[in-house]
Amino acid sequence: MSEKTIVHLLRHGEVHNPEGILYGRLPGYRLSENGVLMAQAVAKWFADRDVTALFSSPLERALETAAPMSEVFGLEVAVEERLIEAGNHFEGLTFGAGQGSLKHPRHWPFLINPIRPSWGEPYKKIAMRMRGAVIAAKNAARGHEAVCVSHQLPIWTLRRYAERRRMWHHPKRRQCELASVTSLAFEGDRLVEVSYHEPAAGLVKRPTVPGA
């Protein structure tokens, strides 16, 4: 029987973002106090698992989410650029009608093609870079478990790719809550199971903080 390896994709915790900005890849967006509690809750949830490798997106909120995990397992956090948030034309803006960016016609052409999508990094490109990061994590933790801290859209896009579903979708239908864990189980190099957990569900405020 082939050895089993599990790669866990962990979405970062809640971010301090009182202005409701779509922060994307912008620097300076850190976890809120509640987000820190989420990161701690997730690390506690993982404590009895066989985690031997820890990777993170280079963005502050992801690195802060990885920090308690690093302490629990005594692992250094390896920065993995391919785990970064998706690129987005609306980065740094508020989104919506009224006073949001949709009020301005100059932004409208970026909404013309939701299948690509026209407003940001193509879904296929997101899936391919995330796939590369998962393969690297699987190889690093072969026979054990790895944790990769990333962001909602990259994680959800990879899951849809792995499950052979179309990658374009409605954002409100993503099953990828703050501080949630999407786990990919492999036997050898073959993906055999995808599972989902919300270790910090009791700390999630709904609706989710804008921009997260």
C-alpha positions in Angstrom: 0.0 0.0 0.0 1.3 3.5 -0.9 2.2 5.8 1.9 -0.4 8.4 2.9 0.3 12.1 3.0 -2.1 14.9 3.9 -1.7 18.5 2.8 -3.9 20.9 4.8 -4.8 24.2 3.2 -5.5 26.6 6.1 -7.2 29.9 5.4 -5.9 32.8 7.5 -7.9 34.3 10.4 -10.0 37.4 10.6 -8.2 40.6 9.5 -8.4 44.1 11.1 -10.2 46.0 8.3 -12.7 48.5 9.7 -12.9 50.4 6.4 -14.0 47.3 4.5 -11.3 47.5 1.9 -10.7 44.7 -0.6 -7.0 44.5 0.5 -5.9 41.7 -1.7 -2.1 41.6 -1.7 -1.6 45.0 -0.1 0.9 45.0 2.9 -0.1 46.0 6.4 -3.3 44.1 6.8 -2.8 42.0 10.0 -5.0 39.8 12.0 -7.6 41.3 14.3 -7.6 40.3 18.0 -10.3 37.8 17.1 -8.2 36.6 14.2 -5.3 35.9 16.6 -7.7 33.8 18.7 -8.7 31.9 15.6 -5.1 31.1 14.8 -4.5 29.8 18.3 -7.7 27.7 18.1 -6.6 26.1 14.8 -3.1 25.4 16.2 -4.7 23.6 19.2 -7.0 21.6 16.8 -3.9 20.5 14.9 -1.8 19.7 18.0 -2.2 15.9 18.0 -1.6 15.5 14.2 1.5 14.4 12.4 2.5 17.8 10.9 6.1 17.9 9.8 6.1 20.8 7.3 4.6 24.3 7.5 4.3 26.7 4.6 2.7 30.2 4.3 1.7 32.9 1.9 4.1 35.9 2.3 1.3 38.2 3.4 1.1 39.3 7.1 -2.2 37.8 7.9 -1.1 34.4 6.7 2.2 34.5 8.5 0.5 35.5 11.7 -2.0 32.6 11.3 1.0 30.2 10.9 2.8 31.5 14.0 1.0 29.5 16.7 1.3 26.4 14.5 5.1 27.0 14.3 5.2 27.1 18.1 3.1 24.0 18.6 5.2 21.8 16.3 8.6 23.5 16.6 8.7 24.1 12.8 10.0 27.1 10.9 7.5 28.7 8.6 8.6 28.4 5.0 7.4 31.3 2.9 5.8 29.9 -0.3 5.0 32.6 -2.9 2.6 30.4 -4.8 0.2 30.5 -1.8 -0.4 34.3 -2.1 -3.8 35.9 -2.5 -5.2 36.2 -6.0 -4.5 39.4 -8.0 -7.5 41.7 -8.3 -8.2 45.0 -10.1 -10.3 46.2 -7.2 -7.5 45.8 -4.7 -7.4 48.8 -2.3 -11.0 49.8 -3.1 -14.4 49.2 -1.5 -16.6 47.1 -3.7 -20.3 47.6 -4.5 -22.7 50.3 -5.6 -23.4 53.5 -3.7 -20.0 54.8 -2.6 -18.2 51.7 -3.7 -16.1 51.2 -6.8 -19.0 50.0 -9.0 -20.3 53.5 -9.0 -17.6 54.5 -11.4 -17.9 53.5 -15.1 -14.1 53.1 -15.5 -14.4 49.9 -13.5 -17.2 48.3 -15.4 -15.1 46.7 -18.2 -13.4 44.6 -15.5 -16.7 42.8 -14.8 -17.4 41.7 -18.3 -16.1 38.1 -18.1 -16.8 36.3 -14.8 -15.5 33.0 -16.3 -11.8 34.2 -16.7 -12.4 36.3 -14.5 -11.8 39.7 -16.1 -11.3 41.5 -12.8 -8.1 39.6 -11.8 -5.8 36.7 -11.9 -7.3 33.9 -14.1 -8.7 30.9 -12.3 -6.5 28.5 -14.3 -3.4 30.4 -13.3 -4.4 30.3 -9.6 -5.1 26.6 -9.7 -1.8 25.8 -11.4 0.3 27.8 -8.9 -1.6 26.4 -6.0 -1.2 22.9 -7.4 2.5 23.4 -7.5 2.6 24.6 -3.9 0.6 21.5 -2.8 2.9 19.1 -4.7 6.0 20.8 -3.0 4.3 20.5 0.4 3.4 16.8 -0.2 6.9 16.0 -1.2 8.3 17.8 1.9 6.0 15.9 4.3 5.8 12.6 2.4 4.2 10.0 4.7 3.2 12.7 7.2 1.2 15.9 7.1 1.8 19.5 5.9 0.0 22.7 6.5 -0.1 25.5 3.9 -1.6 28.9 5.0 -3.3 30.7 2.2 -6.4 32.7 1.2 -10.0 32.0 0.4 -10.0 32.3 -3.4 -6.8 30.3 -4.0 -7.9 27.5 -1.7 -11.4 27.3 -3.2 -10.1 27.5 -6.8 -7.7 24.6 -6.1 -10.4 22.5 -4.5 -12.7 23.0 -7.5 -9.8 22.0 -9.8 -9.0 19.0 -7.7 -12.7 17.9 -7.7 -12.8 18.4 -11.5 -15.5 21.1 -11.2 -15.6 24.3 -13.2 -13.5 27.0 -11.6 -15.8 30.0 -12.1 -18.3 30.3 -9.3 -20.3 32.7 -7.2 -18.1 34.1 -4.3 -20.9 33.7 -1.7 -21.0 29.9 -2.3 -17.4 29.2 -1.4 -17.0 26.6 1.4 -13.9 28.2 2.8 -14.6 30.1 6.0 -12.0 32.1 8.0 -9.5 29.8 9.7 -11.0 26.8 7.9 -9.0 23.7 6.9 -9.4 22.1 3.5 -7.5 18.8 3.5 -6.1 16.9 0.6 -5.2 13.3 1.3 -2.8 11.4 -1.0 -1.8 7.8 -1.4 1.5 8.1 -3.0 0.9 10.8 -5.5 -2.8 10.1 -6.1 -5.4 12.3 -4.5 -7.9 10.1 -2.7 -9.9 12.4 -0.5 -10.8 16.0 0.0 -12.3 17.0 3.4 -13.2 20.3 5.1 -13.3 21.5 8.8 -13.9 24.7 10.7 -11.8 24.5 13.9 -12.5 28.1 14.8 -16.2 28.2 13.8 -17.3 29.6 17.2 -15.2 32.7 16.6 -16.4 33.5 13.1 -18.6 36.6 12.9 -21.2 36.5 10.1 -21.4 38.1 7.7 -17.7 37.7 7.1 -15.5 40.8 7.5 -15.3 42.6 4.0 -12.1 42.1 2.2 -11.3 38.8 3.9 
